[in-house]
């Protein structure tokens, strides 16, 4: 069984010079960031933690520390 293994056409082509892997990665990151900004797709804001919300803070009654030693 023979499969046609054709490499995809490159999206970015360097026409001169010999870029390093780091330079290729940097150019790719910039192009992808610009494309994402132009298309309006942004990552959603992370969900806020409600642990520190003042409405959820439970306050102890006065002298509750002394009542804690009493049997239930």
Biopython code that builds the backbone (N, CA, C, O; Angstrom):
import numpy as np
from Bio.PDB.StructureBuilder import StructureBuilder

atoms = [
    (1, "UNK", "N", (0.853, -1.171, 0.000)),
    (1, "UNK", "CA", (0.000, 0.000, 0.000)),
    (1, "UNK", "C", (0.897, 1.231, 0.000)),
    (1, "UNK", "O", (1.780, 1.360, 0.848)),
    (2, "UNK", "N", (0.683, 2.092, -0.904)),
    (2, "UNK", "CA", (1.529, 3.277, -0.988)),
    (2, "UNK", "C", (0.708, 4.513, -0.657)),
    (2, "UNK", "O", (-0.382, 4.729, -1.188)),
    (3, "UNK", "N", (1.266, 5.310, 0.231)),
    (3, "UNK", "CA", (0.602, 6.557, 0.621)),
    (3, "UNK", "C", (1.403, 7.727, 0.075)),
    (3, "UNK", "O", (2.634, 7.697, 0.041)),
    (4, "UNK", "N", (0.700, 8.733, -0.342)),
    (4, "UNK", "CA", (1.372, 9.939, -0.808)),
    (4, "UNK", "C", (1.739, 10.766, 0.409)),
    (4, "UNK", "O", (0.860, 11.327, 1.064)),
    (5, "UNK", "N", (3.010, 10.849, 0.718)),
    (5, "UNK", "CA", (3.468, 11.656, 1.855)),
    (5, "UNK", "C", (4.076, 12.927, 1.303)),
    (5, "UNK", "O", (5.249, 12.982, 0.932)),
    (6, "UNK", "N", (3.265, 13.911, 1.266)),
    (6, "UNK", "CA", (3.699, 15.197, 0.740)),
    (6, "UNK", "C", (3.783, 16.177, 1.891)),
    (6, "UNK", "O", (2.831, 16.324, 2.658)),
    (7, "UNK", "N", (4.907, 16.843, 2.014)),
    (7, "UNK", "CA", (5.051, 17.811, 3.096)),
    (7, "UNK", "C", (4.187, 19.029, 2.791)),
    (7, "UNK", "O", (4.046, 19.427, 1.635)),
    (8, "UNK", "N", (3.609, 19.619, 3.836)),
    (8, "UNK", "CA", (2.762, 20.795, 3.606)),
    (8, "UNK", "C", (3.583, 21.978, 3.097)),
    (8, "UNK", "O", (4.774, 22.106, 3.382)),
    (9, "UNK", "N", (2.924, 22.814, 2.354)),
    (9, "UNK", "CA", (3.577, 24.003, 1.812)),
    (9, "UNK", "C", (3.908, 24.951, 2.958)),
    (9, "UNK", "O", (3.053, 25.197, 3.808)),
    (10, "UNK", "N", (5.122, 25.488, 3.007)),
    (10, "UNK", "CA", (5.487, 26.371, 4.123)),
    (10, "UNK", "C", (4.687, 27.672, 4.099)),
    (10, "UNK", "O", (4.435, 28.254, 3.044)),
    (11, "UNK", "N", (4.298, 28.106, 5.291)),
    (11, "UNK", "CA", (3.555, 29.349, 5.414)),
    (11, "UNK", "C", (4.503, 30.539, 5.415)),
    (11, "UNK", "O", (4.201, 31.588, 4.847)),
    (12, "UNK", "N", (5.637, 30.368, 6.051)),
    (12, "UNK", "CA", (6.658, 31.422, 6.115)),
    (12, "UNK", "C", (7.888, 30.914, 5.374)),
    (12, "UNK", "O", (8.331, 29.783, 5.576)),
    (13, "UNK", "N", (8.428, 31.766, 4.519)),
    (13, "UNK", "CA", (9.611, 31.371, 3.765)),
    (13, "UNK", "C", (10.681, 32.440, 3.934)),
    (13, "UNK", "O", (10.422, 33.626, 3.728)),
    (14, "UNK", "N", (11.865, 32.023, 4.303)),
    (14, "UNK", "CA", (13.006, 32.925, 4.429)),
    (14, "UNK", "C", (13.759, 32.871, 3.108)),
    (14, "UNK", "O", (14.218, 31.809, 2.688)),
    (15, "UNK", "N", (13.883, 34.019, 2.459)),
    (15, "UNK", "CA", (14.470, 34.040, 1.121)),
    (15, "UNK", "C", (15.962, 34.306, 1.124)),
    (15, "UNK", "O", (16.630, 34.070, 0.117)),
    (16, "UNK", "N", (16.497, 34.791, 2.228)),
    (16, "UNK", "CA", (17.941, 35.002, 2.271)),
    (16, "UNK", "C", (18.436, 34.811, 3.694)),
    (16, "UNK", "O", (17.669, 34.884, 4.654)),
    (17, "UNK", "N", (19.715, 34.570, 3.807)),
    (17, "UNK", "CA", (20.304, 34.374, 5.125)),
    (17, "UNK", "C", (20.129, 32.943, 5.601)),
    (17, "UNK", "O", (19.556, 32.097, 4.914)),
    (18, "UNK", "N", (20.631, 32.707, 6.775)),
    (18, "UNK", "CA", (20.528, 31.378, 7.386)),
    (18, "UNK", "C", (20.033, 31.560, 8.817)),
    (18, "UNK", "O", (20.840, 31.586, 9.746)),
    (19, "UNK", "N", (18.721, 31.686, 9.011)),
    (19, "UNK", "CA", (18.202, 31.934, 10.358)),
    (19, "UNK", "C", (18.414, 30.726, 11.276)),
    (19, "UNK", "O", (18.352, 29.574, 10.847)),
    (20, "UNK", "N", (18.662, 31.026, 12.536)),
    (20, "UNK", "CA", (18.807, 29.963, 13.532)),
    (20, "UNK", "C", (17.424, 29.494, 13.958)),
    (20, "UNK", "O", (16.415, 30.111, 13.614)),
    (21, "UNK", "N", (17.384, 28.405, 14.702)),
    (21, "UNK", "CA", (16.097, 27.902, 15.194)),
    (21, "UNK", "C", (15.410, 28.932, 16.084)),
    (21, "UNK", "O", (14.187, 29.071, 16.046)),
    (22, "UNK", "N", (16.195, 29.658, 16.889)),
    (22, "UNK", "CA", (15.624, 30.672, 17.775)),
    (22, "UNK", "C", (15.016, 31.823, 16.975)),
    (22, "UNK", "O", (13.958, 32.339, 17.333)),
    (23, "UNK", "N", (15.680, 32.221, 15.902)),
    (23, "UNK", "CA", (15.153, 33.304, 15.067)),
    (23, "UNK", "C", (13.868, 32.880, 14.353)),
    (23, "UNK", "O", (12.933, 33.670, 14.221)),
    (24, "UNK", "N", (13.832, 31.641, 13.902)),
    (24, "UNK", "CA", (12.619, 31.134, 13.256)),
    (24, "UNK", "C", (11.475, 31.092, 14.262)),
    (24, "UNK", "O", (10.343, 31.451, 13.938)),
    (25, "UNK", "N", (11.772, 30.652, 15.486)),
    (25, "UNK", "CA", (10.745, 30.605, 16.531)),
    (25, "UNK", "C", (10.244, 32.004, 16.864)),
    (25, "UNK", "O", (9.045, 32.197, 17.066)),
    (26, "UNK", "N", (11.146, 32.986, 16.923)),
    (26, "UNK", "CA", (10.750, 34.359, 17.238)),
    (26, "UNK", "C", (9.855, 34.934, 16.142)),
    (26, "UNK", "O", (8.838, 35.561, 16.439)),
    (27, "UNK", "N", (10.222, 34.726, 14.893)),
    (27, "UNK", "CA", (9.415, 35.235, 13.777)),
    (27, "UNK", "C", (8.043, 34.561, 13.771)),
    (27, "UNK", "O", (7.027, 35.218, 13.548)),
    (28, "UNK", "N", (8.016, 33.262, 14.013)),
    (28, "UNK", "CA", (6.750, 32.533, 14.050)),
    (28, "UNK", "C", (5.852, 33.055, 15.163)),
    (28, "UNK", "O", (4.650, 33.227, 14.964)),
    (29, "UNK", "N", (6.432, 33.307, 16.338)),
    (29, "UNK", "CA", (5.646, 33.820, 17.464)),
    (29, "UNK", "C", (5.057, 35.189, 17.148)),
    (29, "UNK", "O", (3.900, 35.456, 17.472)),
    (30, "UNK", "N", (5.837, 36.051, 16.523)),
    (30, "UNK", "CA", (5.353, 37.395, 16.178)),
    (30, "UNK", "C", (4.233, 37.313, 15.146)),
    (30, "UNK", "O", (3.216, 37.994, 15.276)),
    (31, "UNK", "N", (4.416, 36.487, 14.131)),
    (31, "UNK", "CA", (3.391, 36.366, 13.085)),
    (31, "UNK", "C", (2.094, 35.808, 13.667)),
    (31, "UNK", "O", (1.013, 36.305, 13.349)),
    (32, "UNK", "N", (2.186, 34.787, 14.513)),
    (32, "UNK", "CA", (0.982, 34.212, 15.123)),
    (32, "UNK", "C", (0.300, 35.199, 16.067)),
    (32, "UNK", "O", (-0.928, 35.253, 16.123)),
    (33, "UNK", "N", (1.088, 35.980, 16.812)),
    (33, "UNK", "CA", (0.502, 36.974, 17.717)),
    (33, "UNK", "C", (-0.220, 38.063, 16.934)),
    (33, "UNK", "O", (-1.310, 38.488, 17.317)),
    (34, "UNK", "N", (0.379, 38.510, 15.851)),
    (34, "UNK", "CA", (-0.270, 39.534, 15.022)),
    (34, "UNK", "C", (-1.541, 38.992, 14.377)),
    (34, "UNK", "O", (-2.543, 39.702, 14.284)),
    (35, "UNK", "N", (-1.504, 37.739, 13.933)),
    (35, "UNK", "CA", (-2.685, 37.137, 13.315)),
    (35, "UNK", "C", (-3.809, 36.986, 14.338)),
    (35, "UNK", "O", (-4.975, 37.216, 14.017)),
    (36, "UNK", "N", (-3.465, 36.601, 15.558)),
    (36, "UNK", "CA", (-4.483, 36.460, 16.604)),
    (36, "UNK", "C", (-5.075, 37.814, 16.972)),
    (36, "UNK", "O", (-6.278, 37.918, 17.210)),
    (37, "UNK", "N", (-4.242, 38.854, 17.022)),
    (37, "UNK", "CA", (-4.730, 40.193, 17.356)),
    (37, "UNK", "C", (-5.640, 40.724, 16.248)),
    (37, "UNK", "O", (-6.632, 41.398, 16.524)),
    (38, "UNK", "N", (-5.305, 40.423, 15.016)),
    (38, "UNK", "CA", (-6.106, 40.909, 13.896)),
    (38, "UNK", "C", (-7.450, 40.195, 13.815)),
    (38, "UNK", "O", (-8.445, 40.787, 13.398)),
    (39, "UNK", "N", (-7.482, 38.932, 14.210)),
    (39, "UNK", "CA", (-8.737, 38.185, 14.116)),
    (39, "UNK", "C", (-9.640, 38.424, 15.313)),
    (39, "UNK", "O", (-10.808, 38.038, 15.294)),
    (40, "UNK", "N", (-9.111, 39.057, 16.355)),
    (40, "UNK", "CA", (-9.926, 39.384, 17.513)),
    (40, "UNK", "C", (-10.089, 38.233, 18.486)),
    (40, "UNK", "O", (-10.884, 38.332, 19.421)),
    (41, "UNK", "N", (-9.369, 37.155, 18.297)),
    (41, "UNK", "CA", (-9.468, 36.041, 19.239)),
    (41, "UNK", "C", (-8.494, 36.276, 20.380)),
    (41, "UNK", "O", (-7.282, 36.365, 20.186)),
    (42, "UNK", "N", (-9.049, 36.373, 21.549)),
    (42, "UNK", "CA", (-8.234, 36.560, 22.740)),
    (42, "UNK", "C", (-8.514, 35.415, 23.691)),
    (42, "UNK", "O", (-9.593, 34.823, 23.669)),
    (43, "UNK", "N", (-7.554, 35.115, 24.509)),
    (43, "UNK", "CA", (-7.793, 34.069, 25.497)),
    (43, "UNK", "C", (-8.744, 34.621, 26.560)),
    (43, "UNK", "O", (-8.629, 35.785, 26.945)),
    (44, "UNK", "N", (-9.669, 33.808, 27.030)),
    (44, "UNK", "CA", (-10.625, 34.292, 28.029)),
    (44, "UNK", "C", (-9.920, 34.610, 29.340)),
    (44, "UNK", "O", (-8.906, 34.005, 29.687)),
    (45, "UNK", "N", (-10.477, 35.567, 30.049)),
    (45, "UNK", "CA", (-9.900, 35.944, 31.340)),
    (45, "UNK", "C", (-10.064, 34.779, 32.313)),
    (45, "UNK", "O", (-11.090, 34.100, 32.302)),
    (46, "UNK", "N", (-9.068, 34.550, 33.144)),
    (46, "UNK", "CA", (-9.190, 33.450, 34.099)),
    (46, "UNK", "C", (-10.311, 33.714, 35.102)),
    (46, "UNK", "O", (-10.585, 34.863, 35.452)),
    (47, "UNK", "N", (-10.943, 32.660, 35.553)),
    (47, "UNK", "CA", (-12.027, 32.793, 36.528)),
    (47, "UNK", "C", (-11.463, 33.312, 37.845)),
    (47, "UNK", "O", (-10.399, 32.883, 38.290)),
    (48, "UNK", "N", (-12.185, 34.233, 38.456)),
    (48, "UNK", "CA", (-11.724, 34.809, 39.718)),
    (48, "UNK", "C", (-12.055, 33.881, 40.862)),
    (48, "UNK", "O", (-13.122, 33.268, 40.893)),
    (49, "UNK", "N", (-11.148, 33.784, 41.788)),
    (49, "UNK", "CA", (-11.385, 32.981, 42.976)),
    (49, "UNK", "C", (-12.237, 33.781, 43.949)),
    (49, "UNK", "O", (-11.992, 34.967, 44.169)),
    (50, "UNK", "N", (-13.219, 33.142, 44.518)),
    (50, "UNK", "CA", (-14.120, 33.816, 45.451)),
    (50, "UNK", "C", (-13.737, 33.562, 46.906)),
    (50, "UNK", "O", (-14.485, 33.927, 47.813)),
    (51, "UNK", "N", (-12.584, 32.943, 47.139)),
    (51, "UNK", "CA", (-12.180, 32.636, 48.510)),
    (51, "UNK", "C", (-11.989, 33.886, 49.348)),
    (51, "UNK", "O", (-12.331, 33.885, 50.531)),
    (52, "UNK", "N", (-11.463, 34.936, 48.781)),
    (52, "UNK", "CA", (-11.187, 36.136, 49.549)),
    (52, "UNK", "C", (-12.306, 37.157, 49.527)),
    (52, "UNK", "O", (-12.109, 38.299, 49.944)),
    (53, "UNK", "N", (-13.461, 36.770, 49.055)),
    (53, "UNK", "CA", (-14.575, 37.707, 48.941)),
    (53, "UNK", "C", (-15.109, 38.067, 50.331)),
    (53, "UNK", "O", (-15.439, 37.169, 51.106)),
    (54, "UNK", "N", (-15.202, 39.357, 50.664)),
    (54, "UNK", "CA", (-15.627, 39.769, 52.008)),
    (54, "UNK", "C", (-17.010, 39.256, 52.403)),
    (54, "UNK", "O", (-17.251, 39.024, 53.588)),
    (55, "UNK", "N", (-17.905, 39.076, 51.475)),
    (55, "UNK", "CA", (-19.250, 38.612, 51.819)),
    (55, "UNK", "C", (-19.237, 37.180, 52.349)),
    (55, "UNK", "O", (-20.176, 36.761, 53.025)),
    (56, "UNK", "N", (-18.187, 36.433, 52.047)),
    (56, "UNK", "CA", (-18.114, 35.041, 52.478)),
    (56, "UNK", "C", (-17.347, 34.855, 53.782)),
    (56, "UNK", "O", (-17.243, 33.731, 54.275)),
    (57, "UNK", "N", (-16.819, 35.909, 54.338)),
    (57, "UNK", "CA", (-16.050, 35.805, 55.574)),
    (57, "UNK", "C", (-17.016, 35.604, 56.735)),
    (57, "UNK", "O", (-17.974, 36.360, 56.903)),
    (58, "UNK", "N", (-16.752, 34.586, 57.521)),
    (58, "UNK", "CA", (-17.603, 34.323, 58.688)),
    (58, "UNK", "C", (-16.882, 34.844, 59.914)),
    (58, "UNK", "O", (-15.728, 34.494, 60.162)),
    (59, "UNK", "N", (-17.552, 35.671, 60.670)),
    (59, "UNK", "CA", (-16.966, 36.240, 61.872)),
    (59, "UNK", "C", (-17.434, 35.449, 63.092)),
    (59, "UNK", "O", (-18.586, 35.025, 63.176)),
    (60, "UNK", "N", (-16.522, 35.267, 64.020)),
    (60, "UNK", "CA", (-16.847, 34.525, 65.238)),
    (60, "UNK", "C", (-17.566, 35.438, 66.225)),
    (60, "UNK", "O", (-17.380, 36.655, 66.229)),
    (61, "UNK", "N", (-18.387, 34.814, 67.056)),
    (61, "UNK", "CA", (-19.082, 35.574, 68.095)),
    (61, "UNK", "C", (-18.082, 35.938, 69.190)),
    (61, "UNK", "O", (-17.037, 35.299, 69.306)),
    (62, "UNK", "N", (-18.386, 36.945, 69.985)),
    (62, "UNK", "CA", (-17.517, 37.265, 71.113)),
    (62, "UNK", "C", (-17.440, 36.066, 72.067)),
    (62, "UNK", "O", (-18.452, 35.413, 72.323)),
    (63, "UNK", "N", (-16.287, 35.788, 72.574)),
    (63, "UNK", "CA", (-16.001, 34.705, 73.521)),
    (63, "UNK", "C", (-16.231, 33.310, 72.943)),
    (63, "UNK", "O", (-16.343, 32.345, 73.699)),
    (64, "UNK", "N", (-16.303, 33.190, 71.636)),
    (64, "UNK", "CA", (-16.484, 31.866, 71.052)),
    (64, "UNK", "C", (-15.267, 30.986, 71.293)),
    (64, "UNK", "O", (-15.372, 29.760, 71.308)),
    (65, "UNK", "N", (-14.117, 31.612, 71.480)),
    (65, "UNK", "CA", (-12.920, 30.830, 71.772)),
    (65, "UNK", "C", (-13.072, 30.120, 73.114)),
    (65, "UNK", "O", (-12.589, 28.999, 73.270)),
    (66, "UNK", "N", (-13.734, 30.750, 74.085)),
    (66, "UNK", "CA", (-13.934, 30.123, 75.392)),
    (66, "UNK", "C", (-14.997, 29.026, 75.308)),
    (66, "UNK", "O", (-14.901, 28.016, 76.006)),
    (67, "UNK", "N", (-15.997, 29.216, 74.467)),
    (67, "UNK", "CA", (-17.045, 28.214, 74.316)),
    (67, "UNK", "C", (-16.549, 26.970, 73.593)),
    (67, "UNK", "O", (-17.175, 25.914, 73.682)),
    (68, "UNK", "N", (-15.454, 27.078, 72.893)),
    (68, "UNK", "CA", (-14.969, 25.942, 72.126)),
    (68, "UNK", "C", (-14.509, 24.795, 73.014)),
    (68, "UNK", "O", (-14.430, 23.658, 72.548)),
    (69, "UNK", "N", (-14.201, 25.063, 74.286)),
    (69, "UNK", "CA", (-13.761, 23.994, 75.185)),
    (69, "UNK", "C", (-14.929, 23.250, 75.809)),
    (69, "UNK", "O", (-14.735, 22.184, 76.393)),
    (70, "UNK", "N", (-16.134, 23.787, 75.700)),
    (70, "UNK", "CA", (-17.305, 23.153, 76.295)),
    (70, "UNK", "C", (-17.727, 21.933, 75.474)),
    (70, "UNK", "O", (-17.585, 21.930, 74.252)),
    (71, "UNK", "N", (-18.250, 20.886, 76.149)),
    (71, "UNK", "CA", (-18.718, 19.715, 75.388)),
    (71, "UNK", "C", (-19.949, 20.069, 74.558)),
    (71, "UNK", "O", (-20.704, 20.983, 74.889)),
    (72, "UNK", "N", (-20.124, 19.346, 73.509)),
    (72, "UNK", "CA", (-21.270, 19.609, 72.626)),
    (72, "UNK", "C", (-22.439, 18.797, 73.028)),
    (72, "UNK", "O", (-23.496, 18.884, 72.401)),
]
sb = StructureBuilder()
sb.init_structure("model")
sb.init_model(0)
sb.init_chain("A")
sb.init_seg("    ")
for serial, (resi, resn, name, xyz) in enumerate(atoms, 1):
    if name == "N":
        sb.init_residue(resn, " ", resi, " ")
    sb.init_atom(name, np.array(xyz, "f"), 0.0, 1.0, " ", f" {name:<3s}", serial, name[0])
structure = sb.get_structure()
